[in-house]
Amino acid sequence: MTRTTRTSADLRDTVVLVTGARGSIGSAATAAFAARGATVVGLDLPDTGGAGPGTDEILACDLTDEAQVRATVEQVVATHGRLDVLVNNAGISAIGSIDDHDLATHRQVLEVNHLGALAVTLAALPHLRSAAGAVVTIGSVAGFAPVVGRPAYVAAKHAVTGLMEALRPELAADGVHVAMVHPTFVTTALATAAGSRDRSTTGTRVSPRQVADAVVEAVTHRRDRVLVGRTARLAWHAHRLAPRTYTRLMTRRLSTRSNTRPSSHPLETPPA
């Protein structure tokens, strides 16, 4: 099948669904798509503030409730007539060692980051197939390499990354493009499970706007994978060429920062 590369003008006739739409990255993504003329609908939990920039339409939806997810996606299509792009952005983190969190915390992180993205993708797929559309998922450095002090988050991001990488060739025959956007540490707040708190980061941070621009690039240019930030690009290559060295450096840098900086805020700069 011959594919036609999208241009920014094409987005004027595009319906985009963004999960976690009230968060920093979600708000930036809705604004970025809206600036290019797309119709943007957001999903987020209820009672999490007003509509974000770029959309006046944010629907309450719990991604861990499969029936609610399917009903909400159908509502979007019934209202707008189609669905062209799904952005799987919603996520939570859990900061601490393997001894700090019980199975319930691991399950909670997996439910939102991995199974939540899967639930929305499954609900959206019939419509994305009809539109020859795209699924873009916000991954992380933690989705392809180990990041110390976040075992539940790393596991969940690896899971959703593996899922989307497996779906890419499977859905290509239907004309649906599957992309991953992997940022390094982002200057944003990310909800944490079990009240975990930490501020350990390494490398240069990237902004929500940079992540949002990468998401739009993945759609308009049919990119399979976009690495956002110098640290993400270095981590991608270092982990493949010298995995032991990468792990040793990451462990040393993050452990040092975690021990010397106050743990006074929810995780502000997670790897996505």
N, C-alpha and C positions, 0 to 999 in steps of 0.2 A: 504494500500500500504506500502510495506517495504521500508524504506529509507536507503540509503547507505551514511554514513558520508564522506564528502569530506576530502581529505588530501592536504597538500601543493603541493604534486606532481601532483595532479589532475589539478592544475591551469595552467600547461603547455599547456593544450588543452582548455583553457577557454578564452572567449572574454568578456571583462569587459568594460562597459560604465560608465564614471564618469562625472557628471555635476559639473559646477563650478570648472573646472579642473585646472585653473591657480591660484586659491586661495591657501592659506596656507594648509588647510586641503585637498583640491582637489589634490594639487601637492604631498602631503605626501601619499595620497591614491593611486595615480597612480604609485608612486615609490614602494610602498609596494606590490602591485599586480604584477608589472613588475619584482620585485626581486624574485618572486615565479614562474616566467615563463609565466605569463598570457600575452595575447595580450590586450593592454589597449588603448581605444579611449576616448578622452576627449571632452566635450562640454563646450563652454564658449562664452560670448559675443565677437564680433570682437574688434580688436584694444585694447586688454587688455594685451599685452606683448607676449613674445615667449612661446614656448611649455614648459610645466613643466617637472620635472624629471619623468622618467618612460614611457614617451610617446613622440613620434615625431609627433603624429597625434592629433591635437586639431581642431575640427570643429566649425565654428562660428554658433551659434544657440541662438535665443531669445526664452526662455522658455515660454514667454507669448504669442507667436505666434503659435497656435496649428498646422496650416498647415506646418509651418517651422519645428516644432518638429517632426511631422510624416515623413516628407520627409528626415530629417537628420537621423532618426533612420533607415529608409529603406536603406539609403545610407551606413550606417555602416554594416548592414546585407548583402547587395549586395557585399560589399568589402571583408568581412571576412567570410561570409557563415553562420554565426550564432550569437546569442547573449545569453550569459549565466548569466551574472550578471549586474544589474543596481544599481549604487550608486547615490542616490538622495542627492547631497551635496549642490547645489547652494542655496544661501540665502542672504537676506539683513535684516538689523535691522532698528528700529526707536526708538530713545531714548528720553524720556521725559514723562510728565504726560499726562493724557487724554485731557487736555486743550491745549497742545502744537501742536497737529497734527489734520489736517482736514480729512475729509472722503477720499480724494484722497490719502493721505499718507497711511491710513489703507488699502485701496484697493491695493496700490502698494506692500506693504509688503505681503499681502495675495496672490496676483497674483504670486509672485516669490516663496515664501516659501511653499505655499500649492498647489495652482492651477498649478504652474509650475511643481512641483513634480508629480502631478496627470496626467498632459499632457504627460510627458515622460513615466510614468508607463503605461498609456493606450496604447501608441504607441508601447512600448516594449513587452507588455503582450503576443501577439501571439507567439513571438519568445522565450520568457522565458518559456512559456508552452511547446513548442517543445523541449526545452533543459532541462526541469525540473530544471530551474535555480533559481535565488534568486534576491530579491529586498531588498536593504539595504538603509535606510533613516537616515540621520543625524538629530537627534532631539535635545534635550536640556533639562536641568533642567526646563526651561520655557515651555517645552512640557507636563509636568505632574504636575507642582506646580506653584503657583504664584511667580513672580519675580517683585519687585517694579520698577517703572519707565520705563516700557517697554510694555504697554498694547497692542499695535499693534503686536509686536513681539510675546508676550505670546499667543495672540489669534491665530496667524498664526501657531505657533508651536503646540499648542493644536489641531488645526484643522488637520494638517498633521499627527500627532501622532494618533489621533482618526481614521483617514482614514486607516492608515496602520494596526492598531490593528483590524479594521473591516475586512480588506482584508486577514489577515493571515488565519483564518479558511476557508474563501471562496475559496482561491487559493490553500489551502493544498491538496484538492482533485485532483488538476491538477499537483501536484508535485512541485509547486512553493513555495519557502520559503520566508517569509516576516519578516524582522528584523528591529528593531529600535536600534540606537546607541545614547545614551544620555550622552553627556559630560557636565561637569561643565564649568566654565569660561575657555576659551582657549586663549593661548598666540598667538593671530593672529589678523589680521585686517579684519573687516567685513564691507562691504559697507553699508552705511546708507541711508535711504530715507529722503528726505526733508532736507538734510544736518545736521541732528541731531548729536550732539557731546556729549561725556560723557566718563568718565573713571571709573565709579563706579563698583567695583567688590567685591566679598567676598569669603573667603576660598582659598584653594590652587589651583592654576591654573594647567591646563594640557597642554601638547604640541600637535601640529598637528600630530606628529608621534604617540603619544599614541592613538589619535582618529583613525588614519589610521590602527593601529594594531588591534584596536577593530573591525573595519569594516571587516578586513580580518578574524578575529576570528569568527565573526557572519556568514560569508560565509562558512568557512572551517569546523566549528563545528555546523552549523545550530542553532545558538543561536537566540532565539526570541527577546531578549533584552540584551544589554550590557550597563552598567552604567560605565562611564569613570571618574575616580577620586574619592577621598574620599568624597568630598563635594556632588557629585552627589548621591553617595550611602547613605550618611546621609540624604540628602534631600528626597530621595525616601521613606525611612522608616519613617522619622519624619513627613512628610506631611500626611502619612496614619495613624500613631499612635496618633499624636498630631497636627492636622492641624492648630489650632489657635495659639499654641505656635510657630510653624514653621513660620507662617506668621508674627507674632510679631517680632521674631528674625531677619528674613530676611529684614523686613521693617526698623528696627532700624539700622542694620549693613550697609545696602546699602545707606540709607538716610544719615548716618554719613559720609561715605566715599565720597558720591557725593558732600556733602557740604564743604569738607575740601580739596579735590584734584582738581587741575586745569582741566578745560574742554578744553584742548588744542589740542586734537587729535581725529580723528574718533574712534569709539569704538574699542579698541584693544583687550579686553578680554571679549567677549560676552559669555553667556551660549550657546555655539555652534554657 
